[in-house]
Amino acid sequence: MYNKYNKMANPSGVQYSTVLNRATPAIKQTRKFSANNGATFTDSTNNIIRIPLAVGSFQFVDTRASYLSFTITNNSTAQDAKFDTNGNCVIQRLRIESPDGSTLEDITDWNVLNAFLHDYTQGLDNAATIGGMIEGQGTAIPNTTKSYANNSCVAIGEGASISVCLPLAPCGVLNANRYLPLGFLRSNLVIEIHLAPAVTCLNWETATPASPGYTLSNVNYVADIISFSSQFNQNYEQMISNIGGVQISTQTYSNYITNIANAQSALAELIPARQKSIKSIFFIMRHTADISTKNIDSLSTRQRNALTAFQLKVGGALFPASQVQGSSTNSSEMGAELYKAFARLADTSLGGKVTRANYLTAEGSFAFGLDLEAFANDSSVIESGLNVGSQGLPVELIGNLTADGASQLNSYVLSDMILTFTSDGGVISSL
């Protein structure tokens, strides 16, 4: 067998013949794309925002250098309000529409997912600096009592306004690892945002705030637009004409909701997933009564429900082979499996705000999950996840718990997604 370690090589510091490639000529411009269905939006009326990405011909969009921006005004003239985690709390649903009007991507309960991801993947240093500066994020370790007083986000005063900028990172289309060739489409992609009710997404000073509500204005998707030379554009058009289109790999979340009854003792929750490459599944339980409670962080207040064991049943197979164990005094195994699901178990650079105390508490930051990918730590391959699409295998969450109240269970399935930009100016997504 060939042994690569028998080769001798000079260290990179003296490899003077190795130089970076010269870039193809291009120009970058930053543009703002506004909604085409209104200038102001509220949580109760005109609560759907549609932003067409109307780029010029032959232009590309660098979505990883782009963000959503808006100004939010507290409509109450009697009580202050705070974000639950950050400005993403007002987004109930984010949908990406293709040029033919079909759905490319659709993430419901976006704000619940965002709060979870920020708690587990963003460190306090980031929350206190960049997150607080641009997203309006709270800076403190999550408190086990997520009341208005314990919320560390900036208060939005009575009738006052603040502005935020939100990188829409959980969205696969808007976080692709390649420039999107939107200037070659026959029509526009559309970002569609459904606003969340004020009583569920904001934390108010009192349980009965006077006229709770909010208004969004100055809503824009701020994008970096890349324009290449005419020769490059001709080469690109010829390439997609010859091969029928180009493909871009990315990842997306699909949300499935089930209900857990008060005093329920066994988990048997069906998840109607049909993806062909599931990377991970994350589970969040919240008390149904808390979801519309006005003076707590109802998006980021998660329940343990005395969960002691869980695993997935897919067809006749169990994942993992033995149930993941935990308790109110020791849930290190559940925590380890959760961070495996992020594919960063041994990555000490991974930030997070959840401590042992607020992971173990009955009501706090608890969540659980499983990694289902064969090659979770290899970024050079795709579609190595669990395939439940081709065989139509049912996915079932099973385990033991003692629910201390009626709860909503969000199952967020992270899967590979392929975007195909076709030669006739269309876009197709495949999960």
N, C-alpha and C positions, 0 to 999 in steps of 0.2 A: 504494500500500500504506500502511496506517495505521502511523504511527511513534509508538510510545508515548513516545519521548524528547522529542517536541514538547510534551507536556503539562507544565504547571507545577503543582507541589504544594508545600505547606508541609512542612518537616521534621517528623518524628514528635514532636520535643520540644515543639512548639507546637500539636499537634492535640488540643486540650482536649476536643473533642466525641467523641473516640474513647476509649471506656472498655471495660473487660472486661465480659463477660456475667456476670450474677448466676447462681450455681450453683443447680441444683435441690436441694431439701432431701434430705439423706441422712446416714446414720450409718455410720462405719467401726468394725469390731471386728477384732481379731487373734485367730485361733483356731488350735489345734493339732489336726491330724488324725492319729490313730495307726493302726498296722497292725491289721488284724482277724484275722491268722493267726499271732499270737505276740507275745511281748514281747522276746525275744532271738533273734538270728540269727547264724549262723556261715558261714564260707566253704565248709564241707564238708557240713554238715547244716542243714536248715531255711534254705536259702540263697536263697529267693524271698520278697520282702517285698511285701505288697499293702496299699495305703492307699486306702480309699474316701474320696472327697471328699463327705462327707455334710453338705452345707449345709442350712440351713433353707429353707422355701418362699419363693419370690420373691427370693432373695438372689443377688448377683453376686460373682465372685471376681476380684480384681486380681492376676493371676499374676506380673506384673512386680515386685510388691512382696512376693513370697512366696519361700520357700526350704525346702530339706530340711535337717533337723538330726538328728544322732545322736552317740552316744558310741561310740568304738571302743576295744577293749581288746586289747592284745597278749597272746595266749594262751601264748606261749613263756615259759618260766621261765629261759631260758639266754641268749637273744640279744635285743638291741634291734632295732627296725625303724623304717623311715621311709617316708612316702608317696612314691610316684612322681608328682611334680608337686604334687598336693594330694589332699584327701579324696575327690574324684571317682574316684580310682583304684580304689576298691572296687566301682564300678558297672560290671559287664560289659555289661549290657543294660538299657535303659529302655523300657518299653512303656506306652502309655496305652490303657485299655480303655473302650469306649463303654457306655452303659446296657444295650445288648442283648448285651454280651459280645464283640462284634467288636473288631478292632484299629483304633484311630484313628491311632496312630503307633508305630513300633517302630525304635529305634536300637540296633544291635548294636555291640560294641566301643566303647561310649560312652567308656570311659576312655582309649582310644587317641586318639579324636577330641578329647577334652577337653585332653589333654596337648599336642597339636598346636596347638589354638586358643590356649591360654595362651602357648605359646612365640612365636607369631607376631602376636598381637593384644593382648597385655597387657604394658605396660612394667614395667621393674624397680621404679619408684617405687610402682606399684600393688601389685606382688607383695610388696614389702617392708613395705607398710602394710596395706591392706585385705585383700589376698589372704592374707598371713601371719596376720593377726588372726582372720579368720573361717573361712578354708578350710584352714588349715594348710599353706599353700603355701611352697615354697622361694623364696629371695630372690636367689639368685645367677644370673649369666649361665650358661646351660647349658654344662657342661664337655664336651670332646670324649671324655673317658673317664668314663662315667656310673656310677661305682662308689659304694659306700656312703659312702666318705670324701668324695667330691665332691658328694654329695647335700646340699642346704642346708635341707631340711625338718627340722622338730623331731623328734628321736628319741623314739619311744614305748618306754619302758623295759620291762624284763621284768615282765610282769604288770600294767603300768601302763595308764592310759586317758587319752585326750584327747577333746574335743568339737569338732565342726566344724559350720558352717552353709554350705550350698551352694546358690546361685542356679542353677537348672537351665536356664541360658540357651540351650544348643543345642536344647532341646526346643521344637518349634513350638507345641504346645498350651499349654505352660506358659510361653510367652514371647510370647503373642499381643498385638497392639497394641490390643485392646479388652477390656473386662471380659467374663468368661465367664458367661453366664446359667445357672449350674448349678442354681439353685433352681427352675428351670422344667422340669427334666428329669424323666422318669418314674422314673428310678433314678439311681444315682451313677456318675460317672466314677471310674475306679480307676487309681492310679499303681502300676505293677508294676515292681519292681527286682530284677534277678538279680545276685547277688554274684559277684565275681571270685575265683578261687583265690588264696590268700595268696602262693603262690610266684611268681605273675605280676604282682601289683599292688603288693606291698610290696618294699622294698629292705632286705635283712637284713645283719647284721654279717658273716656268713660265708656261704660257698657251701653249707654243710651245717648250717643252723640246726636246733636241737633243737625238735621239735614246732612247726613254723611254723604259725600260724593266728591268726585274730582273731574277736572277737565284737562285734556291734553291739547296742546297747541304747538306750533312750530315743529311738527312731526316730519322728520326726514330720514332717509337712509343715505348715509354719507359714504361714498364708495370711491376707491382708487380705480381710475380707468386707464388702461394701457393701450396705446396706439402704436402699431408696428409699421414698418415700411410697406409700400405697395407690393414689392417683390415677396415679402414674407406672407402677406395676405393671399397673393396668388398661389404660393406654394401650399398654404393651408387649405385653400379651396380645392386645389387639385388633389391633395392628399385625402380629404374626406370624400371627394367624388370617387376616388379610386377604391377606397376601402369601405365606403358606405357610412362612415361616421367615426367619431372618436369617443372613447370611454374614459370616465374619471371615477376613481374609487373614493368612497367616503363612508361615513357611518351615521346612523340615525337612531333615534329612540321611538319606539311605539309604546303607547300607554294602554293598559287594560285594567279596568276597575271592577272589583267585586266587593261584596259586603260581608262583614263578620258580625254575627249577632252577639248581643250581650250575653255573657257567661258561656259562650261557645268554647268547647274544650279541644276540638280537633280541627286541624286545617285540611280542607279538601277543596282547594280553589282552582277551578279550570281557567287556564290562560289560553285564549284562542289564537295563539301565534302561528304564523304560517311562513316564517322566513326560512331561507335556505342556508343562512350562516349567522346563527345567534352567537354573539361573543360573550355576553353576560346578561343576567337579569337582576334588577335591583327591586327591593320590596320596601314599601313605606306604609305604615299604618297610622291613621289619624282618627280620633274620635269624631263621629258624625256631628255631635252637638257642638264641637269646638270650631268646625269649619266656618260657621257664620257668626262666631262670637266676636264682637267688635273690638274688644280691648285686650286681645291676646294675639300673638303671632301664630295664626291658625295655619299658615302654609308650612312653617318650619317647626311646629310643635308636633312631635311624633311620639307614638305609643309603643311600649314593649308588649303590652297585653300578656305579660308573664310567659313569653315564648321560651320554651325549653328545648325544642328540637325541630328541625325542618330538613327537607330534601325535596328534590324534584322527581316526579315520575313521568317518563316520556315513553309512550307505548308500554312495553313491559320492563324497561330499563330504569334503574334508579341512579340519580346524580346528586351527591356522591353515593358510593355504595353503602356507606353508613351515615346515619343522620348527623347533621351538625348540631352540637350540643351547646347549651348556654343556660344561664340563670341570672337572677338579680344580683348575685355577688361575684359571678365569674362568667364573662362572655367573651373571653379572649379568642376562642375558636371561631365564634361568629364574626368577631372583628377581623380576624385573619382572613377568613373566606371573603368578607366584604372587600378588603383591600386587594385580594387576589383578583376579584372581579374588575378592579381598575387596572389590572396588569402591572401593579407597582408595589407589590408586597414588600420587596427588599429595597425599594428606592427611598433612601433616607432624605432625599431632597424634596419629597412630596410634602406639600403643606396640608394643614388641616386645622380645624378649630374645635373638633370634638375631643373631649377629655374622657378619661375612664369614668369619672363621676356622672357626667351627663349622658354617657352611653348606657350605663347600668340603670339609671333611674327609670321609674315607671313611665313618667312623662317628661320627655326631653328631646334628645337628638337621635334616638335609636333608629337604625335601619339595618337591613341585612341583604345579602346577595350571594350569587354564585357565578364563578367563571366557567364557561362552557366551551372555550376555544382550545383546540388541540395545540396551537402554537401561539399562545397568548403573548409571549415576549418577543416575537419575531415580526417586526414591522415591514418586512420585505415580501410578505405573502398576504393574500386576502382569501376570504371564504374558507377559513379553517375552523369555523364555528359549527355548532350543532345544527344539522339540517332537519327541520321539521316541515319543510314545504313540499318536497317531492313525494313524500309518503303520507302526508296529512296526519302525522302523529299527534295525538293530544298531549298537551303539557299540563301537568297538575302539580300544584304546590301542596305538599302534605306535611304534617307535623303536629306538635302538641303545644297548646297554649291555654290560658284562662282569660278570656276577654273580659276586661273590667268596664265595658261599655260598648254600645254599638259602634262599629268602626268601618271606615272605608279603607280598602287595600288598593294601593296603586302598584301595579307591576310594570316596571319600565324595562322593556326588552331592547338591548343595544345590539344592533345587527349591521352587517356590511350592506352597503348600498352602491349600486353601479349606475351612474348617469351616462346615458348615451346621447350624444349630440349628433343627430342624423344629417345626412347630406341635403335633405329637403328642408332644413331649417327647423326641425322639431327637436324635442327632448323627451326621453323616456327614462323612467327610474325603475330599477329592478331590485327587489329585496330578497 
